[in-house]
């Protein structure tokens, strides 16, 4: 591998990741970058483990989705393990799916039937109730070298920073939008019922608690219908 060229590609990718407009766009750019930049990588995806359930994000092809589903069903696999909070390992690799597995004995033969020849998993991000791993696939056995693993780890590290930034930005935008719609709903209630700002907020909050509905949804209903009631 020409590491100088790779470093230039990584720098360009890092800038590109930070320029994406949404979290979804960032995820798709991460997986497409993996296929472009990591030697031997035919497909990539991000496996999310939330409450013990597996979800595939930005898979580059169906094989990735099927592998994630299989790992979730079996509760094992390199990417599934990379996303576990209790493990200290951050990189997993299956060199050759044709070899007799010493680990993930249920997953390997079933993944082989999906067309997987070799794969790697990298811890991508962790949150209080959510963990994620970047998984890279090749149809060829023995496709990933030590250089591939190093490249994958560098990509995952850059991707984790970009993803964290994208998620924070999305949360801030949502918070601003929520504050705006609540303020608009309060204004409607104040004008219609001749109540104070504090009383209007109490109406929203009380209805949210009594109906187990998010405050933002109650506010949206007021903006659309003039009333918190369905």
Helices and strands as residue ranges (DSSP letters): H 3-18, H 23-37, E 43-50, E 53-57, H 62-74, H 78-82, E 91-94, H 105-113, E 118-126, E 130-138, H 146-193, H 197-211, H 215-225
